[in-house]
Amino acid sequence: MIVEWGGDGRPVRLVGDHVRDEEEQAAYLRELLDVFTAEGVDTAFVNTFARYDLPHRDDPREDFDLASYGVVKVLEGGRTGEAYPGLPWGPKAAFAALADYYRGA
């Protein structure tokens, strides 16, 4: 567990030092999709779209999104994403991996 949770169910802090590696999540999803395809699975729910309780923050010591399986990072404080202006999230590498996979399917 890399998040310490408060009694109110909100994240308090990250436990330890962590480095953002969105490509690791994307590679894992591609591997799963390849296995599902090889086994004849038509459709599978592979991840969470967004974890609004684990927002992305620029400071890596406070970036709760590091613990999120969401394929997008949720932005705080009224910020909106650049790829999809006006929406309070931005796509991660896993989002692009899923789009690329199904675009070619």
HELIX and SHEET records of a PDB file:
HELIX    1   1 GLU A   22  ALA A   38  1                                  17    
HELIX    2   2 PRO A   60  GLU A   62  5                                   3    
HELIX    3   3 PHE A   64  ALA A   67  5                                   4    
HELIX    4   4 ALA A   93  ARG A  103  1                                  11    
SHEET    1   A 2 VAL A   3  TRP A   5  0                                        
SHEET    2   A 2 PRO A  11  LEU A  14 -1                                        
SHEET    1   B 2 VAL A  72  VAL A  74  0                                        
SHEET    2   B 2 TRP A  89  PRO A  91 -1                                        
END                                                                             
